[in-house]
């Protein structure tokens, strides 16, 4: 048990100030000497034992009547392990610019606001803790061990603004199951090690503007199945590991505007995620690719940079689609459709769903021509997956009527073949099947009689040719007529089914 007479001068100052919540400032005021990262050289005049702080927080020196007790200490070197695991702490804790010799233990404790700002700490374990206020680690360096917030509940905010988390472990922040009623601020955060937020509930949002995350062993941010109101990874946000949000639910907005994402694997993994608004306008195309398979997005906003990334779009569904880059002047809305088709083609393999999704969106906004262009591109992409015979028929079907999305092409072919046939037949003399019977010969009517399989003008039955070349032209026109008819019927059927 601690005795007052055994306390050092700085410890007595902290002991006496605690019942009234007064601040004890042990800083020297000399520039460069008060940086907690260099605090290993601080002597006895700035050293307070961790057991003294723990004793105060556990009721060793209660509050004075009419005062609110609080632990407020600045510029101290905390010797020994500050272990408050399982404690019920009624006072606020504010330790600024302090250097801790050993990790801080808050596992399973119940406490009010805790501020450890501008400190140097070799690890923090606050797993299973319940904090009825804020956890403030702004500007703090946690080096050696990770910050553990597994299944922690924080009623206020968590601030890691301008903090540095550095560990030899895979995870610098281990916070699976973290429940936040307030926001998580990581603006300007720097890490060596990833942030693990599996299943976290961040109702106040996660704000990571300007953060720089590096995890050589895995993901820079892992938040599978997390629920987040707003996720901002913007304004210079950069990673050297993947950002993985598989199955996450972002109820408001997810933005990577101006971000630089990079990793050997998927740089941004949103497979099965649900996002109200996705602002995917990074500064550079993620070299590791983007996985949007089976994601559900209400509003998707992208730019030319993001569309040059390696993409996985199978199953992606969106209600609204916007581009931050305008098409070149004078090229019209079809340029937008062409760029979207190229966007889909960056996804490996063939999948019909991305084409159908895009065509459905174009129809929804009244751009039926663009929808047909997308569906035509789908058929052309599919053709490459077919067997040789079906592929040949696909080329023919495409050339004749554009898979039913360009039915006017059949008319063009009909006019061309009619012109060729009329010209050739007019330059040669046919033979009558029966002299003096049948209609008078007409080169145009004879050509149309060959091209149109159903009905006719009576020319085919009345006239024939002895010249081999003209005869073979007749056979070719008959075959072309059947081919055109089959393609037109298939095209009309497809168009009616899509209408």
C-alpha positions in Angstrom: 0.0 0.0 0.0 1.3 3.5 -0.9 2.3 5.9 1.8 2.2 9.6 1.2 5.7 9.9 2.8 7.0 7.5 0.2 5.9 9.6 -2.7 8.4 11.7 -4.7 7.9 15.4 -5.2 6.1 15.1 -8.6 4.0 12.2 -7.3 2.9 14.3 -4.3 1.9 17.1 -6.7 -0.3 14.7 -8.7 -1.7 13.2 -5.5 -2.6 16.6 -4.1 -4.1 17.9 -7.3 -6.2 14.8 -8.1 -9.1 15.4 -5.6 -9.8 18.8 -7.1 -9.0 17.9 -10.7 -6.1 20.4 -11.0 -3.5 20.1 -13.8 0.0 19.1 -12.9 2.4 20.3 -15.6 5.9 18.8 -15.5 7.2 20.2 -18.8 10.4 22.1 -18.8 9.3 24.7 -21.4 12.6 24.3 -23.3 11.9 23.6 -27.0 12.8 20.1 -28.0 12.9 18.7 -24.4 9.2 18.1 -24.0 8.7 15.8 -26.9 7.4 12.5 -25.4 9.2 10.6 -28.2 12.5 11.7 -26.6 11.2 11.3 -23.0 13.5 8.3 -22.1 16.0 10.9 -20.8 13.5 12.6 -18.4 14.8 12.3 -14.9 13.2 11.8 -11.4 11.8 15.4 -11.5 9.5 14.3 -14.3 8.8 10.7 -13.3 5.6 9.4 -11.8 5.1 5.7 -11.0 2.1 4.1 -12.7 1.0 2.5 -9.5 0.4 6.0 -8.0 -1.8 6.9 -10.9 -3.7 3.6 -10.6 -4.2 4.1 -6.9 -5.7 7.5 -7.4 -8.1 6.2 -10.1 -9.2 3.4 -7.8 -10.2 5.7 -5.0 -7.0 6.1 -2.9 -7.5 9.9 -2.5 -11.2 10.7 -3.0 -12.6 14.0 -4.3 -12.9 17.1 -2.0 -16.5 18.2 -1.2 -17.7 20.5 -3.9 -15.0 19.4 -6.4 -14.7 17.0 -9.2 -11.8 14.7 -9.1 -9.8 14.1 -12.3 -6.3 12.9 -13.3 -4.7 15.7 -15.3 -1.0 15.4 -15.9 1.3 16.8 -18.6 4.9 16.1 -19.5 5.6 13.1 -17.2 7.5 9.9 -17.6 5.2 7.1 -16.3 7.3 4.3 -14.8 6.0 0.8 -14.7 2.8 -0.6 -16.1 -0.4 1.3 -15.8 -2.8 -1.6 -15.5 -6.4 -0.8 -14.9 -7.9 -4.0 -16.4 -11.4 -4.6 -15.1 -11.5 -1.4 -13.1 -14.5 0.9 -12.6 -13.1 4.4 -13.0 -15.4 7.3 -12.2 -13.0 10.1 -13.0 -11.8 11.5 -16.4 -8.2 10.8 -17.3 -6.1 13.4 -19.2 -2.4 12.5 -19.6 -0.9 14.8 -22.2 2.7 14.7 -23.6 3.6 11.8 -21.3 6.0 8.9 -22.0 4.9 5.5 -20.8 7.6 2.9 -20.2 5.2 0.0 -20.5 1.8 -0.6 -22.3 -1.4 0.8 -20.9 -3.9 -1.8 -19.8 -7.6 -0.8 -19.9 -9.0 -4.2 -20.8 -12.5 -4.7 -19.6 -12.6 -1.5 -17.6 -15.6 0.9 -17.4 -14.6 4.5 -17.5 -15.4 8.0 -18.6 -13.3 10.0 -21.1 -9.7 9.1 -21.5 -7.2 11.5 -23.1 -3.7 10.3 -24.0 -2.7 13.1 -26.4 0.8 13.7 -27.8 2.1 10.8 -25.7 4.5 8.0 -26.5 3.1 4.5 -25.5 4.5 1.0 -26.2 0.9 -0.4 -26.6 -2.7 0.0 -25.5 -5.0 -2.8 -24.6 -8.6 -1.5 -24.2 -10.4 -4.6 -25.4 -13.9 -5.1 -23.9 -13.7 -1.7 -22.3 -16.8 0.5 -22.0 -15.9 4.2 -22.3 -18.8 6.6 -21.5 -17.1 9.5 -23.2 -14.2 10.1 -25.6 -11.0 8.2 -26.2 -8.5 10.8 -27.4 -5.2 9.6 -28.8 -4.6 12.6 -31.0 -0.9 13.1 -31.9 0.1 10.1 -29.9 2.8 7.6 -31.0 2.0 3.9 -30.2 5.1 2.0 -31.0 6.0 -1.7 -30.5 2.6 -3.2 -29.7 -0.8 -2.6 -31.2 -3.8 -0.6 -30.0 -6.5 -3.2 -29.1 -10.1 -2.2 -29.1 -11.7 -5.6 -29.6 -15.5 -5.4 -28.7 -14.9 -2.1 -27.1 -17.9 0.2 -26.6 -17.3 4.0 -26.9 -20.2 6.4 -26.3 -18.3 9.4 -27.6 -15.6 9.9 -30.2 -12.4 8.1 -30.9 -9.7 10.5 -32.1 -6.5 9.2 -33.8 -5.8 12.5 -35.6 -2.1 13.0 -36.5 -1.3 9.8 -34.4 1.4 7.3 -35.4 0.8 3.6 -34.9 3.8 1.4 -35.5 4.1 -2.3 -34.8 6.0 -5.3 -35.9 2.7 -7.2 -35.8 0.3 -7.4 -38.8 -2.2 -5.1 -37.1 -1.5 -1.7 -35.6 -5.2 -1.3 -34.6 -7.1 -4.4 -33.7 -10.7 -3.3 -33.3 -13.0 -6.1 -34.4 -16.5 -5.7 -33.0 -15.8 -2.1 -31.9 -19.1 -0.2 -31.3 -18.9 3.5 -31.7 -21.8 5.9 -30.9 -19.7 8.8 -32.0 -17.3 9.2 -34.9 -13.8 7.8 -35.5 -11.4 10.5 -36.6 -8.1 9.3 -38.2 -7.2 12.5 -40.1 -3.5 12.5 -40.8 -3.0 9.1 -39.1 0.2 7.3 -40.0 0.6 3.5 -39.5 3.0 0.7 -40.0 0.6 -2.2 -39.7 -3.1 -2.4 -40.7 -6.3 -1.3 -39.2 -8.6 -4.3 -38.4 -12.2 -3.4 -38.0 -14.1 -6.6 -38.7 -17.8 -6.3 -37.9 -17.3 -2.8 -36.3 -20.3 -0.6 -35.9 -19.3 3.0 -36.6 -22.6 4.9 -36.4 -20.8 8.3 -36.3 -18.6 7.5 -39.4 -14.9 6.9 -40.1 -13.0 9.9 -41.3 -9.5 9.3 -42.7 -8.6 12.3 -44.7 -4.9 12.5 -45.4 -4.2 9.3 -43.5 -1.3 7.1 -44.7 -1.5 3.4 -44.0 1.2 0.8 -44.7 0.9 -2.8 -44.0 3.6 -5.0 -45.6 2.0 -8.1 -44.2 -1.6 -7.7 -45.5 -4.5 -5.3 -45.8 -4.0 -1.6 -44.8 -7.7 -1.5 -43.8 -9.8 -4.5 -43.1 -13.4 -3.8 -42.3 -15.4 -6.8 -43.6 -19.1 -6.8 -42.5 -18.7 -3.4 -40.8 -21.5 -1.0 -40.6 -20.4 2.6 -41.2 -22.5 5.7 -41.7 -19.8 7.7 -43.6 -16.4 6.5 -44.7 -14.1 9.3 -46.0 -10.7 8.2 -47.5 -9.9 11.4 -49.2 -7.6 14.4 -49.5 -4.3 12.6 -49.9 -5.4 9.3 -48.3 -2.8 6.7 -49.3 -2.1 3.0 -48.6 0.5 0.4 -49.5 -1.9 -2.4 -48.7 -5.4 -3.2 -49.8 -8.6 -1.6 -48.5 -11.0 -4.5 -47.9 -14.7 -3.9 -47.1 -16.3 -7.1 -48.1 -19.9 -7.3 -47.1 -19.7 -3.8 -45.4 -22.7 -1.6 -45.1 -22.1 2.1 -45.7 -25.4 3.8 -45.0 -24.5 7.3 -46.3 -21.3 7.9 -48.3 -18.1 6.2 -49.1 -15.5 8.4 -50.8 -12.0 7.8 -52.1 -11.8 11.2 -53.9 -8.1 12.1 -54.5 -6.9 8.9 -52.8 -3.9 6.7 -53.8 -4.7 3.0 -53.2 -2.1 0.4 -54.0 -1.3 -3.2 -53.2 -0.3 -6.5 -54.9 -3.8 -7.8 -54.6 -7.1 -5.9 -54.8 -6.5 -2.3 -53.9 -10.2 -1.8 -53.1 -12.4 -4.7 -52.3 -16.1 -3.9 -52.0 -17.4 -7.4 -52.9 -21.0 -7.8 -51.5 -20.9 -4.4 -49.9 -23.9 -2.1 -49.7 -23.2 1.6 -50.2 -25.7 4.4 -50.4 -23.3 6.7 -52.3 -19.9 5.6 -53.7 -17.6 8.4 -54.8 -14.9 6.4 -56.6 -12.8 9.3 -58.0 -9.2 8.5 -56.9 -6.2 10.5 -57.8 -4.6 7.5 -59.6 -6.0 4.2 -60.8 -5.5 1.6 -58.1 -2.7 -0.7 -59.5 -4.1 -3.7 -57.6 -7.6 -3.4 -59.1 -11.1 -2.9 -57.8 -13.5 -5.7 -56.8 -17.2 -4.7 -57.0 -18.7 -8.1 -57.4 -22.2 -8.4 -56.1 -22.0 -5.0 -54.5 -25.2 -2.8 -54.2 -24.8 0.9 -54.7 -27.5 3.5 -54.8 -25.4 6.3 -56.4 -22.1 5.4 -58.1 -19.8 8.3 -59.1 -16.5 7.7 -61.0 -14.0 9.4 -63.3 -11.8 8.5 -66.2 -9.0 7.6 -63.9 -11.0 5.0 -61.9 -12.3 3.4 -65.1 -8.8 2.6 -66.3 -8.3 0.3 -63.2 -8.6 -3.5 -63.3 -12.2 -4.1 -62.4 -14.4 -7.0 -61.3 -18.0 -5.9 -62.0 -20.0 -9.2 -62.0 -23.2 -8.7 -60.0 -22.7 -5.0 -59.4 -26.0 -3.3 -59.1 -26.6 0.5 -59.0 -29.6 2.8 -59.2 -27.8 5.9 -60.5 -24.5 6.3 -62.4 -22.6 9.6 -62.7 -19.2 10.5 -64.3 -17.1 13.4 -63.1 -15.4 13.7 -66.5 -17.4 15.2 -69.4 -17.1 13.6 -72.9 -15.2 15.5 -75.5 -17.1 18.5 -77.0 -19.3 17.6 -79.9 -19.2 13.8 -79.5 -22.5 13.5 -77.6 -23.9 11.0 -75.2 -22.9 8.0 -77.2 -19.3 8.7 -76.1 -20.5 8.1 -72.6 -21.9 4.7 -73.6 -18.7 3.8 -75.5 -16.7 4.6 -72.4 -19.0 2.6 -70.2 -18.6 -0.4 -72.5 -14.8 -0.1 -72.3 -15.3 0.1 -68.5 -17.1 -3.2 -68.5 -14.6 -4.8 -70.9 -11.8 -4.2 -68.3 -13.4 -6.8 -66.1 -11.9 -10.2 -66.9 -13.9 -12.8 -68.7 -17.5 -12.5 -70.0 -20.5 -11.8 -67.8 -23.8 -10.6 -69.2 -25.0 -8.9 -66.0 -22.8 -5.8 -66.2 -24.1 -5.1 -69.7 -27.7 -5.7 -68.7 -27.3 -3.5 -65.6 -25.9 -0.7 -67.7 -28.5 -1.0 -70.4 -31.2 -1.0 -67.8 -29.9 2.3 -66.4 -29.8 3.9 -69.9 -33.4 2.8 -70.5 -34.3 4.2 -67.1 -33.0 7.7 -68.0 -34.5 7.5 -71.5 -31.4 6.9 -73.5 -32.7 3.9 -75.5 -30.1 4.2 -78.3 -27.3 3.9 -75.7 -29.0 0.9 -74.2 -29.1 -0.8 -77.6 -25.4 0.0 -78.1 -24.6 -1.6 -74.8 -26.6 -4.8 -75.6 -25.0 -5.0 -79.0 -21.6 -4.8 -77.2 -22.7 -7.6 -74.9 -23.5 -9.9 -77.9 -20.1 -9.1 -79.5 -18.3 -9.9 -76.2 -20.3 -13.1 -75.8 -19.4 -14.2 -79.4 -15.8 -14.6 -78.4 -16.8 -17.4 -75.9 -18.7 -19.4 -78.5 -17.6 -22.4 -80.6 -16.3 -21.7 -84.2 -19.6 -22.4 -86.0 -21.7 -20.3 -83.7 -19.1 -17.6 -83.8 -19.3 -17.5 -87.6 -23.1 -17.2 -87.4 -22.6 -14.4 -84.9 -20.5 -12.4 -87.3 -23.1 -12.8 -90.0 -25.9 -11.9 -87.6 -23.9 -8.9 -86.5 -23.1 -7.7 -90.1 -26.7 -8.2 -91.3 -28.8 -6.7 -88.5 -26.4 -5.9 -85.6 -27.9 -8.8 -83.5 -31.3 -7.2 -83.9 -30.2 -3.8 -82.5 -29.4 -2.5 -86.1 -32.4 -3.7 -88.1 -31.9 -1.0 -90.7 -28.8 -2.8 -91.9 -31.0 -5.4 -93.5 -32.6 -2.8 -95.7 -29.1 -1.6 -96.7 -28.1 -5.1 -97.7 -31.3 -5.6 -99.6 -30.8 -2.4 -101.6 -27.2 -3.3 -102.4 -28.0 -6.8 -103.5 -31.0 -5.5 -105.6 -28.7 -3.0 -107.3 -26.1 -5.7 -108.1 -28.7 -8.2 -109.3 -30.6 -5.6 -111.4 -27.4 -4.4 -113.0 -26.1 -7.9 -113.9 -29.5 -9.3 -115.1 -30.2 -6.2 -117.2 -26.9 -6.7 -119.0 -27.7 -10.3 -120.0 -30.5 -12.0 -121.8 -32.5 -14.7 -120.0 -34.2 -17.8 -121.4 -38.0 -18.2 -121.2 -39.1 -21.5 -119.6 -42.2 -21.5 -122.0 -42.2 -19.3 -125.1 -45.1 -16.9 -125.2 -46.1 -17.6 -121.6 -45.4 -15.8 -118.3 -44.8 -12.2 -117.5 -42.4 -9.9 -119.4 -38.9 -10.0 -118.0 -37.9 -7.3 -115.5 -34.4 -7.3 -114.1 -35.5 -5.6 -110.8 -38.5 -7.8 -110.4 -36.5 -10.9 -111.1 -33.9 -9.8 -108.5 -36.5 -9.2 -105.8 -38.1 -12.5 -106.7 -34.8 -14.2 -105.8 -34.2 -12.2 -102.6 -37.7 -12.5 -101.1 -38.4 -16.2 -100.1 -42.1 -15.8 -99.5 -44.5 -14.8 -102.4 -43.0 -13.3 -105.6 -43.6 -11.7 -108.9 -43.7 -14.8 -111.0 -40.2 -14.1 -112.6 -38.3 -17.1 -111.1 -40.7 -19.6 -112.7 -40.8 -17.9 -116.1 -37.1 -17.2 -116.8 -33.8 -18.9 -116.4 -30.1 -18.5 -117.4 -27.7 -20.6 -119.4 -24.7 -18.5 -118.5 -22.9 -20.1 -115.6 -21.8 -16.9 -113.9 -25.3 -15.4 -114.0 -26.8 -18.6 -112.8 -24.5 -18.7 -109.8 -25.4 -15.1 -109.0 -29.0 -16.2 -108.9 -28.2 -19.0 -106.5 -26.3 -16.6 -104.3 -29.2 -14.1 -104.2 -31.5 -16.9 -103.2 -29.2 -17.9 -100.3 -28.7 -14.3 -99.3 -32.5 -13.8 -99.3 -33.0 -16.7 -96.9 -30.1 -15.4 -94.7 -31.5 -11.9 -94.6 -35.0 -13.2 -93.8 -33.7 -15.4 -90.9 -31.6 -12.6 -89.4 -34.4 -10.1 -89.7 -36.9 -12.4 -88.0 -34.4 -13.1 -85.2 -33.7 -9.4 -84.9 -37.3 -8.4 -84.7 -38.0 -11.1 -82.1 -35.1 -9.8 -80.0 -36.3 -6.2 -80.3 -39.9 -7.2 -79.3 -38.6 -9.1 -76.3 -36.6 -6.1 -75.1 -39.4 -3.6 -75.6 
